[in-house]
């Protein structure tokens, strides 16, 4: 009660000063004896004027409309801390608001909200949750999600199966919930399927699973949704997707789906009888979403025949887009697509695609007539040009055929600076076909001098590129003072109006790692013309090589605050890691380590304490991730996870200032710590 009283008193004294009407007091001094009486009178008059002005501009005298306007810019947690229970008027104004609640933000705010009384729970319409640092255990323990009785949207990311089951089991009680987004979770439990279909008010569902989604429809109580209008998901096997179609309901208007195709889980081809049964509703047992008018699908190595069978399920499509990697050149056939669309998709208004052809079909560049055929009879569906890129410089060569503009999901996200032969179906200016690319890749080969001499007349612009990726396919050692380094930098300057907008530099090699890296001179020259590089991604052994150049180290430590290090072969040594951290100690905020080789446990016993002990004073996130070796994922041993937990617990106890802000999470193949 004392604390509350103090807050109320402080609120009463909060005033908005009008600087123009505020008269500064003039204090009489001993040297001005003759004017002291006059000054005293003036001071009293000024005090009266000042008090009168201040009394008219107290915070609580602001109109309700202005307070409502101010409060809508404050996060609910800060609003609750600052204004709740100050007086009944402010409480009434707070209770008249609608709020978004984001519990994925700073740990002190999360801890405060979970330990408070949550007075505005009925005013919350949007909720974001994360289990990245085991937060959902505390959330489930302290908060009953069914109390959010006016919740309309919820996003849950990086959640364990157990905690996801617990939250989903109560969502059917939220009768106004229309939007559900589950991101980076394992969606395979039968309980998840049952819980999802028990939410009858859903209109929008987004599912992103870290492994293929497996929905179990053996429960006879599962009924199709009746209000769902939008479905987005990744990682469906085709058989499971075709089963899901029976339950999404008849009102779905838009879908964005990625299909995983593996012969162990899917048959060699789709049985046409399955499609016919779906179209007939299997005797009235279900209704497929024939009202679907927008569909985007991405998939790899699905046959064109099977894809056409799937599309027959949706005869009312008005917008169709797809993205694929394939061995089949028929995906880029104007004749085949014209015949299929005119016979099966009579309502189609817009058609977009991105096709990357691999294998034997990509060994030679097809004739330009491949894209020129799209000029005939396709204007009704394809509004822009069709483009073909053939890049002979890559190993293996790549062939891309795509519409412009590109599909907005999972399509062509990077452009190649060198080696492209480009053909276009219309006379449209070719300068802007890569204007949506975010990454520009520079592929280095042993014969780059010849390529650059022939192809440096390319005048394309890349207005949205923020990352340059150096990709090495060189089998010969790079020469430090080769003229090619200057030529690459000159070519880059031709394609960008302002290279200071480039914020990321990635350095990669072909796998396996028997190729040589670019020269240090090239990296130094790139850093000179791109002065605001803040994110660096590269293999560990090349990072050590760059540190042989004091000038490169000096340039990197001035701007880089995010580093991704991949361990392909060489394990980290403590003395080398300390040199790296000494260089980045004042700027580094985000550090990611990806282990692509057998996890060198002994080395990380020495390295991790050095990372976590505060050597990098601004470090706010550290992540250690184990990748798959062939098809088998790596995992931390039980002993290592136990040691890591003890190490972090001791560190937190020894540093009381960070004990309230540090969070960590130890999974089977990933460790994350936030400071």
PAVEXVEX-525196 format. One record per residue (C-alpha): residue number from 1; x, z, y. Coordinates in Angstrom, 2 decimals. Example, Ala and Ser with C-alpha at 12.3 -4.5 7.8 and 13.67 -1.06 7.14 Angstrom:
<rs>
R,1,12.30,7.80,-4.50
R,2,13.67,7.14,-1.06
</rs>
This chain:
<rs>
R,1,0.00,0.00,0.00
R,2,2.88,0.72,2.37
R,3,4.27,-2.75,1.79
R,4,0.89,-4.34,2.46
R,5,0.47,-2.32,5.65
R,6,3.86,-3.43,6.93
R,7,2.95,-7.05,6.31
R,8,-0.30,-6.66,8.21
R,9,1.50,-5.06,11.18
R,10,4.06,-7.83,11.22
R,11,1.27,-10.38,11.14
R,12,-0.39,-8.81,14.17
R,13,2.85,-9.14,16.13
R,14,3.36,-12.80,15.23
R,15,2.97,-14.77,18.48
R,16,3.48,-18.32,19.64
R,17,5.52,-18.30,22.85
R,18,4.79,-20.72,25.68
R,19,8.26,-21.35,27.07
R,20,7.02,-23.00,30.26
R,21,4.91,-19.99,31.35
R,22,7.41,-17.39,30.17
R,23,9.17,-15.76,33.16
R,24,12.52,-14.21,32.45
R,25,12.94,-10.56,33.51
R,26,15.49,-9.92,36.20
R,27,17.12,-6.53,35.81
R,28,18.18,-4.83,39.08
R,29,21.86,-4.04,39.32
R,30,23.57,-1.23,41.23
R,31,25.10,-3.70,43.69
R,32,21.67,-4.83,44.91
R,33,20.36,-1.53,46.27
R,34,18.46,-3.12,49.13
R,35,16.35,-5.34,46.88
R,36,15.84,-3.00,43.89
R,37,12.31,-1.90,44.87
R,38,11.24,-5.50,45.42
R,39,12.71,-6.53,42.07
R,40,10.85,-3.76,40.25
R,41,7.53,-4.99,41.66
R,42,8.34,-8.57,40.69
R,43,9.30,-7.47,37.20
R,44,5.97,-5.68,36.74
R,45,4.10,-8.77,37.89
R,46,6.14,-10.96,35.53
R,47,5.51,-8.59,32.62
R,48,1.77,-8.75,33.27
R,49,1.88,-12.56,33.35
R,50,3.96,-12.71,30.17
R,51,1.69,-10.29,28.28
R,52,-1.38,-12.23,29.41
R,53,0.15,-15.49,28.20
R,54,1.19,-14.01,24.85
R,55,-2.16,-12.38,24.20
R,56,-3.81,-15.80,24.37
R,57,-1.49,-17.43,21.83
R,58,-1.42,-15.09,18.85
R,59,-1.23,-16.77,15.45
R,60,-4.57,-15.36,14.37
R,61,-6.25,-16.89,17.43
R,62,-5.60,-20.38,16.09
R,63,-8.84,-22.08,15.01
R,64,-9.72,-22.28,11.32
R,65,-9.33,-26.06,11.32
R,66,-5.71,-25.82,12.47
R,67,-4.90,-23.10,9.93
R,68,-6.45,-25.23,7.18
R,69,-4.28,-28.14,8.32
R,70,-1.13,-26.00,8.28
R,71,-1.86,-24.40,4.91
R,72,-2.27,-27.73,3.12
R,73,1.46,-28.38,3.58
R,74,2.50,-25.10,1.95
R,75,3.02,-24.82,-1.83
R,76,0.57,-22.39,-3.37
R,77,3.26,-19.87,-4.35
R,78,4.67,-19.64,-0.82
R,79,1.19,-19.51,0.66
R,80,0.27,-16.66,-1.67
R,81,3.42,-14.74,-0.80
R,82,3.06,-15.20,2.95
R,83,-0.66,-14.90,3.67
R,84,-2.64,-13.51,0.76
R,85,-4.33,-10.13,1.52
R,86,-3.17,-10.00,5.13
R,87,-6.79,-9.91,6.26
R,88,-10.18,-11.14,5.11
R,89,-10.23,-14.17,7.41
R,90,-6.97,-15.59,6.08
R,91,-8.11,-14.85,2.54
R,92,-11.30,-16.82,3.16
R,93,-9.30,-19.77,4.51
R,94,-6.95,-19.67,1.50
R,95,-9.86,-19.56,-0.93
R,96,-11.37,-22.67,0.70
R,97,-8.30,-24.77,-0.20
R,98,-7.49,-26.84,-3.29
R,99,-3.96,-26.52,-4.64
R,100,-1.36,-28.22,-6.79
R,101,0.73,-25.79,-8.85
R,102,4.21,-26.89,-9.95
R,103,5.83,-24.38,-12.33
R,104,8.77,-26.67,-13.07
R,105,10.51,-25.72,-9.81
R,106,12.91,-22.86,-9.07
R,107,13.05,-19.95,-11.50
R,108,12.34,-17.20,-8.90
R,109,9.08,-18.93,-7.96
R,110,8.12,-19.33,-11.61
R,111,8.87,-15.65,-12.32
R,112,6.90,-14.53,-9.27
R,113,3.81,-16.51,-10.20
R,114,3.79,-15.38,-13.83
R,115,4.10,-11.74,-12.77
R,116,1.47,-11.92,-10.00
R,117,-2.32,-11.65,-10.24
R,118,-2.85,-15.41,-9.64
R,119,-5.68,-15.00,-7.09
R,120,-6.24,-18.72,-6.46
R,121,-6.43,-19.86,-10.06
R,122,-9.89,-21.36,-9.57
R,123,-8.65,-23.42,-6.61
R,124,-5.92,-25.17,-8.64
R,125,-6.77,-28.76,-9.57
R,126,-3.31,-29.98,-10.69
R,127,-0.79,-28.12,-12.89
R,128,2.76,-29.05,-13.94
R,129,4.49,-27.17,-16.76
R,130,7.89,-27.49,-18.43
R,131,9.36,-25.87,-21.51
R,132,12.88,-27.00,-20.72
R,133,14.14,-23.42,-20.50
R,134,11.56,-21.78,-22.79
R,135,9.34,-21.11,-19.79
R,136,6.12,-21.77,-21.70
R,137,6.65,-18.71,-23.86
R,138,6.47,-16.56,-20.73
R,139,3.58,-18.62,-19.37
R,140,1.53,-18.26,-22.56
R,141,2.30,-14.55,-22.68
R,142,1.18,-13.81,-19.10
R,143,-1.37,-16.48,-18.20
R,144,-4.50,-17.68,-19.94
R,145,-4.72,-21.39,-19.16
R,146,-8.48,-21.36,-19.72
R,147,-8.77,-19.43,-16.41
R,148,-7.96,-22.67,-14.55
R,149,-11.63,-23.57,-14.71
R,150,-11.45,-26.35,-12.07
R,151,-8.27,-27.95,-13.36
R,152,-8.49,-31.74,-13.35
R,153,-4.89,-32.77,-14.12
R,154,-2.11,-31.27,-16.20
R,155,1.43,-32.49,-16.91
R,156,3.55,-30.89,-19.64
R,157,7.14,-31.97,-20.26
R,158,9.94,-31.07,-22.67
R,159,7.68,-28.78,-24.69
R,160,8.25,-27.41,-28.18
R,161,5.67,-28.18,-30.86
R,162,4.67,-24.53,-31.18
R,163,4.05,-24.03,-27.46
R,164,2.32,-27.39,-27.16
R,165,-0.08,-26.44,-29.96
R,166,-0.87,-23.17,-28.21
R,167,-1.66,-24.78,-24.85
R,168,-3.61,-27.75,-26.24
R,169,-5.81,-25.46,-28.32
R,170,-7.41,-24.14,-25.10
R,171,-7.70,-27.31,-23.05
R,172,-11.12,-28.16,-24.49
R,173,-12.42,-25.19,-22.48
R,174,-11.51,-26.96,-19.21
R,175,-14.60,-29.08,-18.74
R,176,-13.28,-30.86,-15.62
R,177,-9.92,-31.90,-17.10
R,178,-9.63,-35.68,-16.80
R,179,-5.83,-36.30,-16.71
R,180,-3.31,-35.20,-19.36
R,181,0.36,-36.20,-19.37
R,182,2.62,-34.95,-22.19
R,183,6.20,-36.07,-21.66
R,184,9.29,-35.70,-23.86
R,185,7.64,-33.80,-26.73
R,186,7.38,-34.21,-30.49
R,187,3.82,-35.43,-31.09
R,188,3.39,-35.39,-34.85
R,189,1.49,-32.20,-35.70
R,190,-2.07,-32.58,-37.11
R,191,-3.09,-29.73,-34.80
R,192,-2.09,-31.85,-31.79
R,193,-4.37,-34.69,-32.94
R,194,-7.34,-32.36,-33.37
R,195,-6.71,-30.65,-30.01
R,196,-6.38,-33.95,-28.12
R,197,-9.68,-35.28,-29.39
R,198,-11.42,-31.99,-28.62
R,199,-10.89,-32.65,-24.87
R,200,-14.07,-34.61,-24.26
R,201,-13.67,-34.99,-20.48
R,202,-10.40,-36.99,-20.63
R,203,-10.24,-40.19,-18.59
R,204,-6.47,-40.70,-18.50
R,205,-4.03,-39.85,-21.31
R,206,-0.24,-40.38,-21.19
R,207,1.86,-39.50,-24.25
R,208,5.66,-39.85,-24.32
R,209,7.21,-38.60,-27.51
R,210,10.91,-38.21,-28.32
R,211,10.16,-39.62,-31.82
R,212,7.44,-41.98,-33.06
R,213,3.98,-40.55,-32.48
R,214,2.07,-39.69,-35.64
R,215,-1.63,-38.93,-35.16
R,216,-3.51,-37.55,-38.14
R,217,-7.14,-38.66,-38.48
R,218,-7.92,-37.03,-41.82
R,219,-9.97,-34.30,-40.11
R,220,-13.60,-35.43,-40.37
R,221,-14.52,-33.48,-37.22
R,222,-12.52,-35.86,-35.00
R,223,-14.81,-37.97,-32.85
R,224,-13.82,-40.89,-30.59
R,225,-13.41,-40.24,-26.89
R,226,-16.33,-41.39,-24.78
R,227,-14.87,-41.18,-21.26
R,228,-11.26,-42.34,-21.73
R,229,-10.38,-45.21,-19.37
R,230,-6.56,-45.34,-19.42
R,231,-4.09,-44.85,-22.29
R,232,-0.29,-44.99,-22.01
R,233,2.15,-44.16,-24.77
R,234,5.50,-44.92,-26.33
R,235,6.69,-44.81,-29.93
R,236,3.71,-45.90,-31.98
R,237,4.13,-47.56,-35.32
R,238,1.79,-50.52,-35.62
R,239,-0.24,-49.03,-38.48
R,240,-0.82,-45.82,-36.50
R,241,-1.71,-47.76,-33.35
R,242,-4.34,-49.80,-35.22
R,243,-5.81,-46.56,-36.56
R,244,-5.84,-45.07,-33.05
R,245,-7.84,-48.06,-31.75
R,246,-10.83,-46.79,-33.73
R,247,-10.90,-43.52,-31.78
R,248,-10.03,-44.35,-28.17
R,249,-13.65,-45.17,-27.46
R,250,-15.44,-48.16,-25.96
R,251,-14.70,-47.44,-22.29
R,252,-10.92,-47.90,-22.15
R,253,-10.07,-50.39,-19.40
R,254,-6.25,-50.26,-19.35
R,255,-3.51,-49.63,-21.93
R,256,0.28,-49.53,-21.76
R,257,1.78,-49.23,-25.25
R,258,5.22,-49.47,-26.87
R,259,5.27,-50.38,-30.56
R,260,8.10,-49.34,-32.89
R,261,8.47,-51.78,-35.74
R,262,10.26,-50.63,-38.89
R,263,9.69,-52.18,-42.25
R,264,9.73,-48.81,-43.98
R,265,6.72,-47.67,-41.93
R,266,4.98,-51.01,-41.28
R,267,4.23,-53.86,-43.67
R,268,6.08,-57.17,-43.40
R,269,2.99,-58.59,-41.68
R,270,-0.41,-57.36,-40.56
R,271,-3.26,-57.98,-42.98
R,272,-5.79,-60.14,-41.14
R,273,-8.59,-58.28,-42.92
R,274,-7.59,-55.11,-41.01
R,275,-8.20,-56.94,-37.73
R,276,-11.54,-58.31,-38.97
R,277,-12.65,-54.80,-40.01
R,278,-11.75,-53.47,-36.58
R,279,-13.69,-56.24,-34.86
R,280,-16.76,-55.55,-36.97
R,281,-16.57,-51.80,-36.39
R,282,-16.47,-51.18,-40.16
R,283,-20.22,-51.00,-40.48
R,284,-20.83,-49.24,-37.16
R,285,-18.51,-46.28,-37.84
R,286,-16.57,-46.85,-34.61
R,287,-16.27,-49.09,-31.54
R,288,-12.99,-50.65,-30.49
R,289,-12.36,-50.96,-26.72
R,290,-13.56,-54.53,-26.23
R,291,-13.97,-53.67,-22.53
R,292,-10.15,-53.50,-22.21
R,293,-9.14,-55.79,-19.34
R,294,-5.46,-54.87,-18.73
R,295,-2.90,-54.59,-21.53
R,296,0.85,-54.16,-21.43
R,297,2.72,-54.01,-24.74
R,298,6.43,-53.73,-25.43
R,299,7.88,-54.19,-28.89
R,300,10.94,-55.47,-30.71
R,301,11.07,-57.99,-33.56
R,302,7.34,-58.10,-34.20
R,303,6.31,-61.57,-35.34
R,304,4.33,-63.77,-32.95
R,305,1.62,-64.20,-35.60
R,306,1.12,-60.42,-35.83
R,307,1.07,-60.05,-32.05
R,308,-1.60,-62.72,-31.77
R,309,-3.69,-60.90,-34.39
R,310,-3.54,-57.72,-32.29
R,311,-4.51,-59.58,-29.12
R,312,-7.66,-60.90,-30.82
R,313,-8.98,-57.32,-30.72
R,314,-9.27,-57.58,-26.92
R,315,-11.09,-60.82,-26.05
R,316,-12.02,-59.66,-22.53
R,317,-8.48,-59.25,-21.23
R,318,-7.97,-60.30,-17.63
R,319,-4.32,-59.22,-17.31
R,320,-1.86,-59.50,-20.22
R,321,1.83,-58.56,-20.05
R,322,4.41,-57.99,-22.76
R,323,8.13,-57.38,-23.21
R,324,10.07,-58.05,-26.39
R,325,13.41,-58.65,-28.06
R,326,13.01,-61.18,-30.83
R,327,14.64,-63.77,-33.09
R,328,11.65,-66.09,-32.58
R,329,11.90,-68.74,-29.86
R,330,8.15,-69.38,-30.22
R,331,7.49,-66.37,-27.96
R,332,8.72,-68.62,-25.14
R,333,6.68,-71.66,-26.16
R,334,4.32,-72.89,-23.44
R,335,2.37,-74.98,-25.95
R,336,1.69,-72.12,-28.37
R,337,0.59,-69.75,-25.63
R,338,-1.69,-72.34,-24.03
R,339,-3.46,-72.99,-27.31
R,340,-3.87,-69.28,-28.11
R,341,-5.15,-68.27,-24.66
R,342,-7.66,-71.13,-24.39
R,343,-9.11,-70.25,-27.80
R,344,-9.05,-66.43,-27.73
R,345,-8.63,-65.00,-24.21
R,346,-11.19,-66.89,-22.17
R,347,-11.34,-64.26,-19.39
R,348,-7.58,-64.14,-18.78
R,349,-6.52,-64.34,-15.13
R,350,-2.88,-63.18,-15.18
R,351,-0.14,-63.59,-17.80
R,352,3.35,-62.02,-17.54
R,353,6.11,-61.72,-20.11
R,354,9.76,-60.90,-20.66
R,355,11.39,-62.29,-23.82
R,356,14.98,-61.65,-24.84
R,357,16.02,-63.89,-27.70
R,358,18.85,-62.74,-29.97
R,359,20.47,-63.99,-33.16
R,360,21.14,-67.62,-34.06
R,361,18.52,-68.90,-31.61
R,362,20.60,-67.60,-28.70
R,363,23.88,-69.19,-29.67
R,364,23.13,-72.29,-27.59
R,365,21.24,-72.72,-24.35
R,366,17.92,-74.55,-24.87
R,367,17.04,-77.60,-22.81
R,368,15.58,-76.90,-19.33
R,369,12.35,-78.48,-20.54
R,370,11.54,-75.17,-22.26
R,371,10.47,-73.65,-18.94
R,372,9.34,-76.87,-17.29
R,373,6.46,-77.08,-19.80
R,374,4.93,-74.01,-18.16
R,375,4.14,-76.20,-15.13
R,376,1.37,-77.93,-17.05
R,377,-2.00,-76.18,-17.44
R,378,-0.61,-72.68,-16.92
R,379,-1.22,-72.24,-13.19
R,380,-4.49,-70.43,-13.94
R,381,-2.62,-67.51,-15.57
R,382,0.99,-67.67,-14.38
R,383,1.13,-67.36,-10.59
R,384,4.89,-67.60,-10.12
R,385,7.74,-69.48,-11.77
R,386,9.02,-69.10,-15.33
R,387,12.76,-68.47,-15.48
R,388,15.32,-68.95,-18.25
R,389,18.69,-67.20,-18.12
R,390,21.40,-68.04,-20.61
R,391,24.57,-65.97,-20.42
R,392,27.42,-67.37,-22.48
R,393,29.90,-64.76,-21.21
R,394,28.32,-61.90,-23.14
R,395,29.17,-61.03,-26.73
R,396,26.88,-62.08,-28.30
R,397,25.33,-64.53,-25.80
R,398,21.90,-63.63,-24.47
R,399,18.87,-65.79,-23.72
R,400,16.07,-64.50,-21.49
R,401,12.80,-66.25,-20.70
R,402,10.45,-64.45,-18.33
R,403,7.80,-64.82,-15.65
R,404,8.30,-63.92,-12.02
R,405,7.34,-61.35,-10.92
R,406,8.42,-59.47,-14.00
R,407,6.25,-57.09,-16.03
R,408,6.51,-53.68,-14.43
R,409,7.43,-51.75,-17.58
R,410,10.33,-52.09,-20.00
R,411,11.28,-55.55,-18.82
R,412,14.38,-56.88,-17.12
R,413,15.79,-53.95,-15.16
R,414,19.31,-55.27,-14.57
R,415,20.92,-58.51,-13.47
R,416,24.23,-60.11,-14.45
R,417,26.58,-61.12,-11.67
R,418,28.57,-63.64,-13.72
R,419,28.03,-66.03,-16.58
R,420,24.37,-66.98,-16.09
R,421,22.96,-70.46,-16.45
R,422,19.57,-70.24,-14.74
R,423,16.68,-72.66,-14.98
R,424,13.36,-72.33,-13.19
R,425,10.01,-73.99,-13.79
R,426,9.26,-74.73,-10.13
R,427,11.16,-75.58,-6.97
R,428,10.72,-72.04,-5.75
R,429,13.82,-70.58,-4.09
R,430,15.91,-69.10,-6.88
R,431,17.49,-66.57,-4.52
R,432,14.90,-63.85,-5.09
R,433,14.22,-63.88,-8.84
R,434,16.32,-60.74,-9.32
R,435,15.10,-58.92,-6.23
R,436,13.57,-56.10,-8.31
R,437,16.69,-55.37,-10.37
R,438,18.02,-51.83,-9.93
R,439,21.34,-52.34,-11.78
R,440,23.86,-55.14,-11.30
R,441,26.18,-55.60,-14.27
R,442,29.64,-57.13,-14.00
R,443,30.86,-58.16,-17.45
R,444,34.63,-58.48,-17.74
R,445,36.15,-60.83,-20.34
R,446,39.66,-62.03,-21.03
R,447,38.81,-65.38,-19.39
R,448,37.15,-63.92,-16.28
R,449,39.40,-65.87,-13.89
R,450,37.92,-69.16,-15.01
R,451,34.36,-67.82,-14.91
R,452,34.69,-66.35,-11.45
R,453,36.22,-69.55,-10.06
R,454,33.33,-71.63,-11.36
R,455,30.45,-69.28,-10.66
R,456,31.30,-67.41,-7.47
R,457,29.09,-69.82,-5.48
R,458,26.03,-67.89,-6.68
R,459,24.23,-66.71,-3.52
R,460,21.55,-64.43,-4.96
R,461,20.69,-61.22,-3.16
R,462,19.97,-57.90,-4.85
R,463,18.14,-55.77,-2.26
R,464,17.04,-53.02,-4.68
R,465,20.25,-52.58,-6.67
R,466,21.61,-49.04,-6.38
R,467,23.99,-49.02,-9.36
R,468,26.95,-51.22,-10.26
R,469,27.82,-51.32,-13.96
R,470,31.28,-52.48,-15.02
R,471,31.00,-53.62,-18.63
R,472,34.26,-54.45,-20.40
R,473,34.60,-56.92,-23.26
R,474,38.33,-57.35,-22.70
R,475,40.60,-57.38,-25.73
R,476,43.71,-57.65,-23.55
R,477,45.05,-54.88,-21.33
R,478,43.89,-55.15,-17.72
R,479,46.58,-55.88,-15.16
R,480,46.63,-53.47,-12.23
R,481,47.40,-55.95,-9.45
R,482,45.49,-58.92,-10.81
R,483,43.88,-61.18,-8.19
R,484,40.62,-60.89,-10.11
R,485,40.10,-57.43,-8.61
R,486,39.93,-58.79,-5.06
R,487,37.75,-61.69,-6.17
R,488,35.13,-59.39,-7.71
R,489,34.98,-57.26,-4.57
R,490,34.66,-60.36,-2.39
R,491,31.82,-61.70,-4.53
R,492,30.01,-58.37,-4.36
R,493,30.22,-58.33,-0.58
R,494,28.59,-61.79,-0.52
R,495,25.51,-60.51,-2.38
R,496,24.85,-57.32,-0.40
R,497,24.05,-56.86,3.26
R,498,25.08,-53.20,3.01
R,499,27.19,-51.94,0.09
R,500,26.89,-48.37,1.35
R,501,23.45,-48.30,-0.32
R,502,25.12,-48.38,-3.75
R,503,25.08,-44.82,-5.09
R,504,25.97,-45.20,-8.78
R,505,28.97,-46.56,-10.69
R,506,28.75,-46.95,-14.49
R,507,31.71,-48.01,-16.63
R,508,30.95,-49.07,-20.21
R,509,32.54,-50.93,-23.11
R,510,31.14,-52.75,-26.11
R,511,30.76,-50.73,-29.27
R,512,32.83,-50.15,-31.32
R,513,35.34,-49.04,-28.71
R,514,38.11,-51.51,-29.46
R,515,37.92,-53.06,-26.00
R,516,40.04,-52.22,-22.99
R,517,38.83,-50.68,-19.76
R,518,39.02,-52.22,-16.27
R,519,42.09,-51.57,-14.20
R,520,42.31,-48.52,-11.96
R,521,42.97,-50.91,-9.08
R,522,39.54,-52.49,-9.53
R,523,37.82,-49.09,-9.47
R,524,39.77,-48.07,-6.38
R,525,38.81,-51.30,-4.57
R,526,35.15,-50.82,-5.52
R,527,35.19,-47.29,-4.16
R,528,36.62,-48.63,-0.91
R,529,33.77,-51.10,-0.37
R,530,31.10,-48.72,-1.75
R,531,31.85,-45.51,0.18
R,532,28.75,-43.54,-0.88
R,533,29.09,-43.44,-4.66
R,534,27.52,-40.12,-5.69
R,535,26.91,-40.71,-9.41
R,536,29.66,-41.61,-11.87
R,537,29.14,-42.45,-15.55
R,538,32.07,-43.28,-17.83
R,539,33.82,-42.48,-21.14
R,540,36.02,-39.40,-21.26
R,541,39.24,-41.21,-22.10
R,542,38.79,-43.59,-19.16
R,543,38.11,-40.65,-16.83
R,544,41.48,-39.23,-17.84
R,545,43.05,-42.62,-17.17
R,546,41.55,-42.74,-13.65
R,547,43.02,-39.31,-12.95
R,548,46.46,-40.85,-13.18
R,549,45.79,-42.31,-9.74
R,550,45.85,-39.62,-6.99
R,551,44.13,-42.01,-4.57
R,552,41.20,-42.60,-6.96
R,553,40.84,-38.82,-7.47
R,554,40.80,-38.27,-3.72
R,555,38.09,-40.90,-3.22
R,556,35.90,-39.63,-6.07
R,557,35.91,-35.98,-5.07
R,558,34.78,-36.83,-1.53
R,559,31.33,-38.11,-2.55
R,560,30.59,-37.69,-6.29
R,561,28.10,-34.92,-7.11
R,562,26.82,-36.15,-10.50
R,563,29.02,-37.04,-13.49
R,564,28.04,-38.38,-16.92
R,565,30.87,-38.17,-19.47
R,566,30.60,-39.82,-22.89
R,567,32.90,-38.70,-25.71
R,568,33.43,-41.66,-28.03
R,569,36.63,-40.63,-29.78
R,570,38.94,-38.29,-27.87
R,571,37.72,-34.66,-27.93
R,572,37.96,-32.69,-24.66
R,573,41.04,-30.57,-24.14
R,574,40.86,-27.47,-21.96
R,575,43.83,-28.39,-19.75
R,576,42.35,-31.83,-19.04
R,577,38.85,-30.50,-18.37
R,578,40.26,-27.97,-15.91
R,579,42.00,-30.76,-13.99
R,580,38.68,-32.64,-13.76
R,581,36.77,-29.56,-12.59
R,582,39.43,-28.69,-10.03
R,583,38.92,-32.14,-8.49
R,584,35.10,-31.89,-8.41
R,585,34.88,-28.15,-7.72
R,586,33.37,-28.38,-4.22
R,587,30.85,-31.22,-4.68
R,588,29.72,-31.37,-8.31
R,589,26.03,-30.46,-8.80
R,590,25.06,-32.22,-12.05
R,591,27.23,-32.54,-15.15
R,592,26.12,-34.33,-18.32
R,593,28.18,-34.61,-21.49
R,594,27.13,-36.96,-24.30
R,595,28.94,-36.73,-27.64
R,596,28.88,-40.05,-29.52
R,597,31.33,-38.91,-32.17
R,598,31.41,-36.05,-34.69
R,599,30.89,-32.93,-32.58
R,600,34.32,-31.32,-31.95
R,601,33.10,-27.70,-32.22
R,602,36.49,-26.03,-31.83
R,603,37.22,-27.86,-28.58
R,604,33.92,-26.84,-26.99
R,605,34.50,-23.17,-27.88
R,606,37.29,-23.37,-25.30
R,607,35.72,-25.84,-22.84
R,608,32.22,-24.40,-22.32
R,609,33.24,-21.01,-20.83
R,610,35.39,-22.92,-18.33
R,611,32.36,-25.00,-17.31
R,612,29.94,-22.09,-17.02
R,613,32.11,-19.48,-15.32
R,614,31.48,-20.79,-11.80
R,615,34.57,-22.95,-11.32
R,616,32.28,-25.63,-9.82
R,617,30.58,-23.49,-7.21
R,618,27.69,-25.89,-6.50
R,619,26.92,-26.78,-10.12
R,620,23.15,-26.53,-10.61
R,621,22.65,-28.32,-13.96
R,622,24.79,-28.74,-17.06
R,623,23.71,-30.63,-20.17
R,624,25.47,-31.17,-23.50
R,625,23.76,-33.70,-25.75
R,626,24.64,-34.83,-29.27
R,627,23.78,-38.40,-30.17
R,628,23.03,-39.94,-33.53
R,629,25.75,-40.91,-35.94
R,630,24.35,-44.10,-37.45
R,631,20.77,-43.09,-38.32
R,632,21.35,-39.34,-38.70
R,633,21.07,-37.08,-35.61
R,634,23.77,-34.48,-35.03
R,635,22.86,-30.82,-34.68
R,636,24.59,-27.67,-33.47
R,637,25.39,-25.22,-36.22
R,638,23.65,-21.83,-36.27
R,639,26.98,-20.10,-35.62
R,640,27.69,-22.24,-32.55
R,641,24.21,-21.67,-31.07
R,642,24.56,-17.91,-31.60
R,643,28.01,-17.88,-29.96
R,644,26.72,-19.91,-27.03
R,645,23.78,-17.55,-26.47
R,646,26.08,-14.49,-26.53
R,647,28.50,-16.22,-24.14
R,648,25.74,-16.94,-21.62
R,649,24.23,-13.46,-21.92
R,650,27.58,-11.85,-21.11
R,651,28.12,-14.20,-18.19
R,652,24.69,-13.37,-16.71
R,653,25.31,-9.62,-17.03
R,654,28.66,-9.97,-15.31
R,655,27.22,-11.95,-12.41
R,656,24.21,-10.08,-11.05
R,657,23.75,-12.54,-8.19
R,658,23.02,-15.37,-10.63
R,659,21.10,-13.33,-13.18
R,660,17.77,-14.04,-11.48
R,661,18.32,-17.80,-11.20
R,662,20.15,-18.95,-14.33
R,663,18.15,-20.48,-17.18
R,664,19.33,-22.01,-20.42
R,665,17.87,-23.67,-23.49
R,666,19.59,-24.26,-26.83
R,667,18.00,-26.87,-29.10
R,668,19.28,-28.42,-32.30
R,669,21.09,-31.28,-30.56
R,670,20.96,-30.41,-26.85
R,671,22.05,-27.53,-24.66
R,672,20.96,-27.26,-21.03
R,673,21.76,-24.65,-18.40
R,674,20.40,-24.53,-14.84
R,675,21.91,-22.37,-12.11
</rs>
